[in-house]
Amino acid sequence: MNAIALLKADHRAVEELFKEVQALSDTAHASRGRLFKNIDRELTIHAHIEETIFYPAFKERTKRNTEPSDEVFEAFEEHANVKAMLAKLEALDPGDDTYNAKLQVLMELVKHHVKEEETRLFKQAKQLFDNDELEALGEQLEVAKEKMLAGAH
């Protein structure tokens, strides 16, 4: 699977988990907590493979201080915001009064990040890499993801 297809598939998987969370009643604390654990795992793995494989490859193809390179720096900052919100949620009990609000903020941060990546960064990546290169990057992403999933069990 090419890198962009794999990353988009990750985006769709997290969006589905968010939909499940949104369908829960306000008092479904245990279910919300279980879903958050899945969301946390998916986002943590996704961010790691992007930050260690995809973004560095993208940056290597762009010159410093160019608009495409700036896109990667912005993506790193967005990841930092998502990770900070994940840490806040990890520290809270799902029954906490602020849990649902924090989860909503996380969803908004991720939605914004996905839109930026899919409308700008991925389009630029398609111009920077040929199909074979995107396939090779995708294989690297898959291997790293599988290793992290195996370590999570």
HELIX and SHEET records of a PDB file:
HELIX    1   1 ALA A    3  ALA A   23  1                                  21    
HELIX    2   2 HIS A   29  ILE A   49  1                                  21    
HELIX    3   3 GLU A   50  PHE A   54  3                                   5    
HELIX    4   4 TYR A   55  ARG A   61  1                                   7    
HELIX    5   5 GLU A   67  GLU A   90  1                                  24    
HELIX    6   6 TYR A   99  GLU A  116  1                                  18    
HELIX    7   7 GLU A  117  LEU A  121  3                                   5    
HELIX    8   8 PHE A  122  LEU A  128  1                                   7    
HELIX    9   9 ASN A  131  ALA A  152  1                                  22    
END                                                                             
